[in-house]
Amino acid sequence: MAAVIEAASAVQTYIDHVNPRWAQLLRVLQMDTEYALCSGVELHTTAGDVILDFLSGYCVHNAGHNHPAIIQALHRELDRRGPAMLQSHVPDLAGELGGRLCRLAGGKLEKAFFASSGSESVEAAIKFARATTGRVGLLHCEGAFHGLTCGALSLMSDRFWRGRFGPMLGDTAAVPFGDIDALREKLRTKNYAAFFVEPVQSEAGIIVPPPQYLSEVKELCSRFGTLLVLDEVQTGLYRTGKFIAAHHFNVEPDIVILAKALSGGLVPVSAVLMTDRVYNSVFDSLKRSIVHTSTFGENALAMRAGLATLDVLQREDLGVQALEMGVRLRHRLQEELRDYEMVAEVRGLGMLSGIAFRPPKSLGLRVAFESFQCIHPAMFGQVIVMRMFRDQRLLTQMCGNNFMVLKVAPPLVVSEEQIGTFVTGIRQVIHLAHHSAEFWTEAVGLAKRTVNI
Ligand SMILES: Cc1ncc(COP(=O)(O)O)c(C=O)c1O
């Protein structure tokens, strides 16, 4: 009883002092669950339920929640009482992690810069690209997600994220993902320091590019003196089956950005991997040796988390697992969902998949769907997510810049049985959407609850 009261007052304190809107939204979506313990793919609630995580904190939990080996490594690091946050020594763990990351990424990537978040690493990459090329302009793709700090946000065209926060960086431009002609037109102006691109677009709707796209991009970037920056914040660390998704496409970037999963889900850490040319353009004298830094960047606990995470991902062969299980997952979804008219496609790479929905053609469904759209374009997806959570005990989310694609990204340790549970669960929810008025009336209640806040 005491624990329940404590939890309730902790929620109230969050509402009072952190982000009441977020707490309210979760309540409206009936997702305001409290968790007692998270392990692997399983989220155990204080009420005694088990929810399966098919979101992974947006590709943070590649190694699974609270992996015992990562926890043990962090305990040891703390017990060692070594130099942490000294800011006056050469951190050996940063060297070890930097070396491992560069070797795994391959190509000409020789140096690593460490920070604490994906956005912070995108900011660093913007500065490094400008210093390397002496140019100001930055290119990115439509629908991209690169982070919410002002520089990163300047590389995103979606108005929802940018509204009220401008002005953004000048001299940025967007091209459609996969459109090599549009890119060539921009690059030939020679205005652009870098082209930022996710090798597989995540929040745009899990979009895998045509096989030759990225190698053609690289060729064009080299020809016109623009750096190729791959944002592998979601796709890196074996999420798509290879260490970085670039390895599927035979492309050698000038800069790679890693974050999320490098943390082991426990200690924030991000990295910018770069060529020596890029490094030397920034740090070319002793005077400039700390011209770009971040206080927490190379801290021992974060570096240890990165090293322990790599150990787990490699020892458990989770890249191979992601590749094999990802194919099986998509195959099973395609089989189970093919007769539903609102399912347009199941697509993805490795353990990063999307179920793309489309507006229905049949009259009855179309009326219901269009009224959903009038309430809010995200309403259909949110009812799917809510039902998956509440009725099927499966945690999912729609893509942030595409409300018609459900992201399917469990930890890479997911089992065949858990995949089976997911496939059955999503089929039941989609079946309901096609055959039961109850699915659609739910939205009216949801809309009323939302409007009342
Ligand atoms: C592809 C991509 N890049 C960058 C970021 C920003 O990372 P962070 O939230 O750690 O700042 C995200 C966050 O979701 C992302 O998905």
The ligand as an SDF file (V2000), in Angstrom:
LIG
                    3D

 16 16  0  0  0  0  0  0  0  0999 V2000
   17.9030    9.3250  -36.7050 C   0  0  0  0  0  0  0  0  0  0  0  0
   18.0280   10.1750  -35.4810 C   0  0  0  0  0  0  0  0  0  0  0  0
   19.0000   11.0890  -35.4130 N   0  0  0  0  0  0  0  0  0  0  0  0
   19.1630   11.8640  -34.3220 C   0  0  0  0  0  0  0  0  0  0  0  0
   18.3180   11.7630  -33.2440 C   0  0  0  0  0  0  0  0  0  0  0  0
   18.5110   12.6250  -32.0320 C   0  0  0  0  0  0  0  0  0  0  0  0
   18.9680   11.8560  -30.9700 O   0  0  0  0  0  0  0  0  0  0  0  0
   18.7790   12.3410  -29.4620 P   0  0  0  0  0  0  0  0  0  0  0  0
   17.3210   12.2170  -29.1180 O   0  0  0  0  0  0  0  0  0  0  0  0
   19.6350   11.3980  -28.6620 O   0  0  0  0  0  0  0  0  0  0  0  0
   19.2620   13.7360  -29.3730 O   0  0  0  0  0  0  0  0  0  0  0  0
   17.2760   10.8200  -33.2770 C   0  0  0  0  0  0  0  0  0  0  0  0
   16.3480   10.6950  -32.1400 C   0  0  0  0  0  0  0  0  0  0  0  0
   15.3620   10.0230  -32.1730 O   0  0  0  0  0  0  0  0  0  0  0  0
   17.1230   10.0100  -34.4250 C   0  0  0  0  0  0  0  0  0  0  0  0
   16.1570    9.1090  -34.5130 O   0  0  0  0  0  0  0  0  0  0  0  0
  1  2  1  0
  2  3  1  0
  2 15  2  0
  3  4  2  0
  4  5  1  0
  5  6  1  0
  5 12  2  0
  6  7  1  0
  7  8  1  0
  8  9  2  0
  8 10  1  0
  8 11  1  0
 12 13  1  0
 12 15  1  0
 13 14  2  0
 15 16  1  0
M  END
$$$$
